Amino acid sequence: MPTRSEAILLFACAAMLLAAVFAPPLAQPAHLHDFADRRVLWGVPFALDVLSNLPFAFAGVLGLHALQGLPARSVDATERACARLFFIGLLVTTAASAWYHLQPSDAGLAIDRGGMAIAFAGLLALLAATRVSARAGIALGAAVLLLAPASVATWYQTGNVLPWAIVQFGGIAVIVLVLATTRVRPGALDVRWSLVLLAYAVAKWLEVNDHAIFEASGELLSGHTLKHVLAAAAAWPVIAAVNGPVRRQNGPRAPAHAA
């Protein structure tokens, strides 16, 4: 039988799935590919929107390195797998988003969203594994890995972006719901999810104000470029949580003796 926390999570996910299937379709904004900063630098079109994906790769590499140094018994195997999926998703997102921004189009955006789906799956699975149960983490991660690409395919084939919007914003709603109804499981990775939410919220605001920020900065940096940096910053609370057991295992560094 599911626990109370598992039942709440299951009900929320079922409600979002029903909304994605039966709610009225939603059209994607017509000017979605109209980015503010169209400069070509070093032969790279949309250069800063392309290169600003590098922080995703940096965070992904750091996270995987931290996991590699994590003692085997210090963290539950499910949490380790969920965190690894998230960090791998960041690396895939780096390549997929850079590919899209080189020549923005619906086809490229489908690839971009596919990369994001992997990172979302790992992040939401880690949330469930650390605060609900290991089996909830596995189930939620598998569901997002399956349904997020399906939502991208639905949008690409029909123009209905609602299922993908539910994946994105429904995922944020799931984080808020789980934080409001659970506590960190004993011995689990203690991710500061409030910082993850803050970074994501600021990133979305920057994205919406792409042109306004580009003009306000004297055409130095666009909102979309900064959005990539802030979205990558959402990985730092996860990396810090992974590094916690490493620091506890190694203990405090002994002070150096004077010569």
Kinemage of the C-alpha trace (Angstrom):
@kinemage 1
@onewidth
@group {chain A} dominant
@subgroup {mainchain}
@vectorlist {calphas} color= white
{ca met a 1} P 0.000 0.000 0.000
{ca pro a 2} L 1.277 3.501 -0.780
{ca thr a 3} L 2.166 5.792 2.069
{ca arg a 4} L 0.342 9.105 2.536
{ca ser a 5} L 3.167 11.029 0.826
{ca glu a 6} L 3.244 8.580 -2.075
{ca ala a 7} L -0.529 8.849 -2.474
{ca ile a 8} L -0.394 12.658 -2.562
{ca leu a 9} L 2.364 12.577 -5.183
{ca leu a 10} L 0.523 9.967 -7.239
{ca phe a 11} L -2.710 11.988 -7.141
{ca ala a 12} L -0.928 15.183 -8.238
{ca cys a 13} L 0.807 13.427 -11.131
{ca ala a 14} L -2.429 11.758 -12.236
{ca ala a 15} L -4.217 15.121 -12.212
{ca met a 16} L -1.507 16.663 -14.406
{ca leu a 17} L -1.622 13.727 -16.807
{ca leu a 18} L -5.392 14.096 -17.170
{ca ala a 19} L -4.982 17.836 -17.804
{ca ala a 20} L -2.345 17.178 -20.460
{ca val a 21} L -4.642 14.720 -22.257
{ca phe a 22} L -8.062 16.356 -21.911
{ca ala a 23} L -7.527 20.104 -21.429
{ca pro a 24} L -8.009 22.407 -24.441
{ca pro a 25} L -4.903 22.660 -26.645
{ca leu a 26} L -2.487 25.544 -26.229
{ca ala a 27} L -0.636 27.115 -29.152
{ca gln a 28} L 3.025 27.971 -28.871
{ca pro a 29} L 3.806 31.731 -29.033
{ca ala a 30} L 4.304 32.779 -32.644
{ca his a 31} L 7.585 34.642 -32.043
{ca leu a 32} L 9.261 32.069 -29.798
{ca his a 33} L 12.368 31.881 -31.991
{ca asp a 34} L 12.733 35.661 -32.239
{ca phe a 35} L 15.676 36.105 -29.875
{ca ala a 36} L 16.998 39.556 -29.054
{ca asp a 37} L 20.731 38.915 -29.432
{ca arg a 38} L 21.371 37.793 -33.003
{ca arg a 39} L 25.058 38.743 -33.127
{ca val a 40} L 27.605 36.535 -34.899
{ca leu a 41} L 30.848 36.294 -32.909
{ca trp a 42} L 33.903 34.240 -33.888
{ca gly a 43} L 31.803 32.847 -36.730
{ca val a 44} L 29.137 31.531 -34.358
{ca pro a 45} L 25.551 32.733 -35.046
{ca phe a 46} L 23.526 33.747 -31.985
{ca ala a 47} L 26.890 33.405 -30.268
{ca leu a 48} L 26.081 34.342 -26.681
{ca asp a 49} L 22.873 32.308 -26.601
{ca val a 50} L 24.949 29.350 -27.829
{ca leu a 51} L 27.982 29.805 -25.565
{ca ser a 52} L 25.935 30.582 -22.460
{ca asn a 53} L 25.010 26.888 -22.395
{ca leu a 54} L 28.509 26.063 -21.157
{ca pro a 55} L 27.533 26.541 -17.466
{ca phe a 56} L 25.216 23.521 -17.861
{ca ala a 57} L 28.212 21.418 -18.906
{ca phe a 58} L 30.329 22.825 -16.070
{ca ala a 59} L 27.653 21.964 -13.504
{ca gly a 60} L 27.137 18.505 -15.004
{ca val a 61} L 30.849 17.659 -14.907
{ca leu a 62} L 31.234 18.954 -11.348
{ca gly a 63} L 28.207 16.983 -10.215
{ca leu a 64} L 29.396 13.728 -11.784
{ca his a 65} L 32.860 14.264 -10.289
{ca ala a 66} L 31.335 14.780 -6.839
{ca leu a 67} L 29.274 11.594 -7.236
{ca gln a 68} L 32.361 9.637 -8.250
{ca gly a 69} L 34.076 10.665 -5.022
{ca leu a 70} L 31.049 9.824 -2.892
{ca pro a 71} L 31.645 6.849 -0.562
{ca ala a 72} L 29.498 3.882 -1.618
{ca arg a 73} L 27.547 3.602 1.619
{ca ser a 74} L 27.154 7.309 2.346
{ca val a 75} L 24.136 7.825 0.064
{ca asp a 76} L 21.265 5.559 -0.966
{ca ala a 77} L 21.815 3.941 -4.374
{ca thr a 78} L 18.515 5.309 -5.721
{ca glu a 79} L 19.439 8.879 -4.777
{ca arg a 80} L 22.835 8.420 -6.382
{ca ala a 81} L 21.226 7.169 -9.604
{ca cys a 82} L 18.728 10.066 -9.665
{ca ala a 83} L 21.472 12.635 -9.139
{ca arg a 84} L 23.566 11.005 -11.877
{ca leu a 85} L 20.611 11.170 -14.278
{ca phe a 86} L 20.206 14.877 -13.484
{ca phe a 87} L 23.870 15.662 -14.109
{ca ile a 88} L 23.910 13.651 -17.341
{ca gly a 89} L 20.784 15.576 -18.357
{ca leu a 90} L 22.697 18.825 -17.890
{ca leu a 91} L 25.415 17.615 -20.265
{ca val a 92} L 22.829 16.568 -22.858
{ca thr a 93} L 21.066 19.919 -22.410
{ca thr a 94} L 24.341 21.734 -23.150
{ca ala a 95} L 24.653 20.076 -26.553
{ca ala a 96} L 20.936 20.114 -27.387
{ca ser a 97} L 20.382 23.765 -26.488
{ca ala a 98} L 23.558 24.902 -28.261
{ca trp a 99} L 22.406 23.022 -31.377
{ca tyr a 100} L 19.009 24.716 -31.244
{ca his a 101} L 20.415 28.216 -30.783
{ca leu a 102} L 22.792 27.902 -33.725
{ca gln a 103} L 19.750 27.981 -36.023
{ca pro a 104} L 16.503 28.391 -34.053
{ca ser a 105} L 13.619 26.332 -35.431
{ca asp a 106} L 10.898 24.012 -34.194
{ca ala a 107} L 13.023 20.965 -35.048
{ca gly a 108} L 15.938 22.285 -33.023
{ca leu a 109} L 13.634 23.219 -30.165
{ca ala a 110} L 12.335 19.652 -30.053
{ca ile a 111} L 15.926 18.462 -29.573
{ca asp a 112} L 16.491 21.134 -26.912
{ca arg a 113} L 13.401 20.100 -24.982
{ca gly a 114} L 14.413 16.458 -25.233
{ca gly a 115} L 17.646 17.263 -23.431
{ca met a 116} L 15.807 19.237 -20.782
{ca ala a 117} L 13.469 16.277 -20.245
{ca ile a 118} L 16.381 14.133 -19.021
{ca ala a 119} L 17.464 16.782 -16.520
{ca phe a 120} L 13.869 17.264 -15.322
{ca ala a 121} L 13.488 13.508 -14.833
{ca gly a 122} L 16.617 13.292 -12.708
{ca leu a 123} L 15.749 16.356 -10.633
{ca leu a 124} L 12.173 15.328 -9.871
{ca ala a 125} L 13.237 11.748 -9.191
{ca leu a 126} L 15.828 13.015 -6.711
{ca leu a 127} L 13.192 15.133 -4.976
{ca ala a 128} L 10.879 12.145 -4.579
{ca ala a 129} L 13.677 9.790 -3.507
{ca thr a 130} L 14.953 12.130 -0.789
{ca arg a 131} L 11.605 13.223 0.611
{ca val a 132} L 8.995 10.553 -0.240
{ca ser a 133} L 10.545 7.122 -0.857
{ca ala a 134} L 13.050 5.346 -3.069
{ca arg a 135} L 10.292 3.674 -5.073
{ca ala a 136} L 8.574 7.042 -5.567
{ca gly a 137} L 11.824 8.427 -6.948
{ca ile a 138} L 12.195 5.541 -9.381
{ca ala a 139} L 8.562 5.755 -10.493
{ca leu a 140} L 8.551 9.531 -10.962
{ca gly a 141} L 11.855 9.537 -12.810
{ca ala a 142} L 10.680 6.786 -15.163
{ca ala a 143} L 7.368 8.550 -15.754
{ca val a 144} L 9.053 11.846 -16.677
{ca leu a 145} L 11.582 10.059 -18.914
{ca leu a 146} L 8.662 8.512 -20.787
{ca leu a 147} L 6.063 11.287 -20.779
{ca ala a 148} L 8.259 14.369 -21.284
{ca pro a 149} L 9.543 13.215 -24.710
{ca ala a 150} L 5.973 12.198 -25.554
{ca ser a 151} L 4.843 15.749 -24.750
{ca val a 152} L 7.562 17.130 -27.042
{ca ala a 153} L 6.452 14.795 -29.847
{ca thr a 154} L 2.827 15.821 -29.320
{ca trp a 155} L 3.739 19.504 -29.643
{ca tyr a 156} L 5.923 18.926 -32.699
{ca gln a 157} L 3.242 16.954 -34.525
{ca thr a 158} L 0.092 18.867 -33.492
{ca gly a 159} L 1.213 22.325 -32.340
{ca asn a 160} L -0.308 21.744 -28.901
{ca val a 161} L 2.327 22.871 -26.395
{ca leu a 162} L 0.146 22.284 -23.317
{ca pro a 163} L 1.568 18.827 -22.432
{ca trp a 164} L 5.109 20.243 -22.464
{ca ala a 165} L 4.017 23.261 -20.410
{ca ile a 166} L 2.568 20.863 -17.849
{ca val a 167} L 5.881 18.983 -17.724
{ca gln a 168} L 7.735 22.229 -16.977
{ca phe a 169} L 5.386 24.102 -14.703
{ca gly a 170} L 3.743 20.992 -13.311
{ca gly a 171} L 7.208 19.867 -12.260
{ca ile a 172} L 7.627 23.090 -10.305
{ca ala a 173} L 4.206 22.536 -8.728
{ca val a 174} L 5.276 19.022 -7.716
{ca ile a 175} L 8.383 20.412 -6.017
{ca val a 176} L 6.296 22.921 -4.064
{ca leu a 177} L 3.727 20.258 -3.111
{ca val a 178} L 6.345 17.783 -1.919
{ca leu a 179} L 8.185 20.451 0.068
{ca ala a 180} L 4.914 21.481 1.735
{ca thr a 181} L 3.871 17.932 2.714
{ca thr a 182} L 7.125 16.102 3.525
{ca arg a 183} L 10.464 16.360 5.280
{ca val a 184} L 13.886 15.112 4.251
{ca arg a 185} L 14.138 11.382 4.892
{ca pro a 186} L 16.737 10.412 7.543
{ca gly a 187} L 20.159 10.094 5.943
{ca ala a 188} L 18.979 11.407 2.571
{ca leu a 189} L 20.692 14.112 0.528
{ca asp a 190} L 19.481 17.455 1.858
{ca val a 191} L 19.030 19.620 -1.231
{ca arg a 192} L 18.071 23.263 -0.640
{ca trp a 193} L 15.091 23.117 -2.958
{ca ser a 194} L 14.101 26.716 -2.225
{ca leu a 195} L 17.275 27.836 -4.030
{ca val a 196} L 16.476 25.548 -6.965
{ca leu a 197} L 13.035 27.145 -7.240
{ca leu a 198} L 14.451 30.668 -6.923
{ca ala a 199} L 17.026 30.129 -9.664
{ca tyr a 200} L 14.395 28.641 -11.979
{ca ala a 201} L 11.928 31.473 -11.316
{ca val a 202} L 14.531 34.143 -12.066
{ca ala a 203} L 15.596 32.240 -15.191
{ca lys a 204} L 12.017 32.202 -16.515
{ca trp a 205} L 11.652 35.927 -15.798
{ca leu a 206} L 14.842 36.622 -17.750
{ca glu a 207} L 13.567 34.491 -20.625
{ca val a 208} L 10.253 36.356 -20.818
{ca asn a 209} L 12.070 39.713 -20.785
{ca asp a 210} L 14.690 38.763 -23.369
{ca his a 211} L 14.350 41.873 -25.557
{ca ala a 212} L 13.772 44.343 -22.713
{ca ile a 213} L 16.932 43.239 -20.893
{ca phe a 214} L 18.953 43.373 -24.116
{ca glu a 215} L 17.872 46.978 -24.653
{ca ala a 216} L 18.369 47.931 -20.988
{ca ser a 217} L 21.926 46.550 -21.042
{ca gly a 218} L 22.845 48.626 -24.071
{ca glu a 219} L 22.697 45.487 -26.236
{ca leu a 220} L 25.426 43.845 -24.174
{ca leu a 221} L 23.537 40.842 -22.775
{ca ser a 222} L 20.077 39.516 -23.516
{ca gly a 223} L 17.598 38.026 -21.110
{ca his a 224} L 17.854 34.643 -22.813
{ca thr a 225} L 21.624 34.530 -22.438
{ca leu a 226} L 21.316 35.289 -18.729
{ca lys a 227} L 18.490 32.770 -18.462
{ca his a 228} L 20.884 29.958 -19.362
{ca val a 229} L 23.293 31.028 -16.619
{ca leu a 230} L 20.569 31.224 -13.957
{ca ala a 231} L 19.019 27.919 -15.018
{ca ala a 232} L 22.429 26.259 -14.676
{ca ala a 233} L 22.736 27.803 -11.205
{ca ala a 234} L 19.752 25.675 -10.143
{ca ala a 235} L 22.173 22.719 -10.170
{ca trp a 236} L 24.409 24.143 -7.439
{ca pro a 237} L 22.157 23.187 -4.481
{ca val a 238} L 22.193 19.597 -5.779
{ca ile a 239} L 25.989 19.626 -6.150
{ca ala a 240} L 26.332 21.074 -2.646
{ca ala a 241} L 24.106 18.330 -1.224
{ca val a 242} L 26.221 15.651 -2.951
{ca asn a 243} L 29.395 17.235 -1.598
{ca gly a 244} L 28.025 17.168 1.961
{ca pro a 245} L 28.646 13.439 2.592
{ca val a 246} L 32.104 13.776 1.023
{ca arg a 247} L 33.060 16.489 3.512
{ca arg a 248} L 31.662 14.477 6.427
{ca gln a 249} L 33.578 11.388 5.297
{ca asn a 250} L 36.861 13.236 4.916
{ca gly a 251} L 36.411 15.267 8.088
{ca pro a 252} L 37.803 18.738 8.759
{ca arg a 253} L 41.177 19.532 7.285
{ca ala a 254} L 43.934 19.572 9.872
{ca pro a 255} L 45.639 22.939 10.347
{ca ala a 256} L 49.072 23.298 8.816
{ca his a 257} L 51.958 23.452 11.315
{ca ala a 258} L 54.310 26.374 11.194
{ca ala a 259} L 57.803 25.568 9.952
